[in-house]
Amino acid sequence: MSQYRNPGGADARPAAEVAGSAASEGRPPAVDHLHLFPLRARRRSPWLLVGVDDSPGGHRALVWALREAARREATVVAVSVLDAPDGDRPEGAARLPSSTRAACRDRLEAAVLRAVAETGIGGRTRTAILERPVFEALDAALHGADLVVVGAGGKRLLRPAIPRQPLRRVARGA
């Protein structure tokens, strides 16, 4: 399938017919404009996932991510993790009151605003509240575990890249 399309669509006259009628009238043939469809990017833009808490280390990580996102033209997702209340493990953090979730989101957005004010980089920033099991799965994938994401569109395996072997120098004349 071509990315080019005739502007007149399927019912447009052939180019030879158009050129012939223009030549018979004594004027130069009309030039059809070629409509180009935008091509998709070869790779998707990167995302930076940052775990943010109330510690100075969390703030430094968010500031670094904002600067790196500006360099890479990426989107920063600032994440705060909700822990399940003790003794309520099977239901998870979904049983937390909405006021707790709202307070967590407010703290997260305040941290993002502080980091944006410090760096001056606003760009593409999003916030999300994750429950502990989701964060642990992502963290395990970061440390080498396989992560399989299954949805209606199919399944994808996120596997860490195979590290390259160090480059060995060969002596000249060997």
LINJOVEN-V453662 format. One record per backbone hydrogen bond with DSSP energy under -0.5 kcal/mol. NH is the residue of the N-H (numbers start at 1). CO is the residue of the C=O. E is the energy in kcal/mol with one decimal. If there is no record, write none. Layout:
# LINJOVEN-V453662
NH,CO,E + NH,CO,E
This chain:
# LINJOVEN-V453662
5,35,-1.1 + 7,33,-0.5 + 9,6,-1.6 + 12,9,-0.9 + 18,14,-1.9 + 19,15,-2.7 + 20,16,-2.3 + 21,17,-2.1 + 22,18,-1.9 + 23,19,-2.2 + 24,20,-2.0 + 25,21,-1.0 + 26,23,-1.0 + 27,22,-2.0 + 32,30,-0.6 + 35,5,-1.0 + 35,33,-0.6 + 36,34,-0.5 + 37,3,-1.1 + 48,75,-2.9 + 49,47,-0.5 + 50,48,-0.6 + 50,77,-2.7 + 52,50,-0.6 + 52,79,-3.4 + 59,55,-1.5 + 60,56,-2.4 + 61,57,-2.2 + 62,58,-1.9 + 63,59,-2.4 + 64,60,-2.5 + 65,61,-2.4 + 66,62,-2.2 + 67,63,-2.0 + 68,64,-2.7 + 69,65,-2.6 + 70,66,-1.8 + 71,67,-1.7 + 72,68,-2.4 + 73,69,-1.4 + 74,69,-2.1 + 75,46,-1.8 + 76,124,-2.5 + 77,48,-3.2 + 78,76,-0.6 + 78,126,-3.1 + 79,50,-3.5 + 79,77,-0.5 + 80,128,-2.1 + 82,130,-3.2 + 88,85,-1.8 + 92,88,-1.4 + 94,91,-0.7 + 95,92,-1.3 + 96,93,-1.9 + 100,97,-0.8 + 101,97,-1.6 + 102,98,-2.6 + 103,99,-2.2 + 104,100,-2.1 + 105,101,-2.4 + 106,102,-2.4 + 107,103,-2.2 + 108,104,-2.2 + 109,105,-2.7 + 110,106,-2.2 + 111,107,-2.1 + 112,108,-2.1 + 113,109,-2.4 + 114,110,-2.2 + 115,111,-2.1 + 116,112,-2.6 + 117,113,-2.4 + 118,114,-2.0 + 119,115,-2.4 + 120,116,-2.9 + 122,120,-0.7 + 125,123,-0.9 + 126,76,-2.9 + 128,78,-2.1 + 130,80,-2.9 + 130,128,-0.6 + 132,82,-1.5 + 134,131,-0.6 + 135,131,-1.9 + 136,132,-2.6 + 137,133,-1.9 + 138,134,-2.1 + 139,135,-2.6 + 140,136,-2.4 + 141,137,-1.9 + 142,138,-1.9 + 143,139,-1.4 + 144,141,-1.3 + 145,140,-2.6 + 147,158,-2.0 + 149,147,-0.6 + 149,156,-2.7 + 150,148,-0.6 + 151,154,-2.6 + 154,151,-1.5 + 156,149,-2.4 + 158,147,-3.4 + 158,156,-0.5 + 159,157,-0.7 + 174,171,-1.5
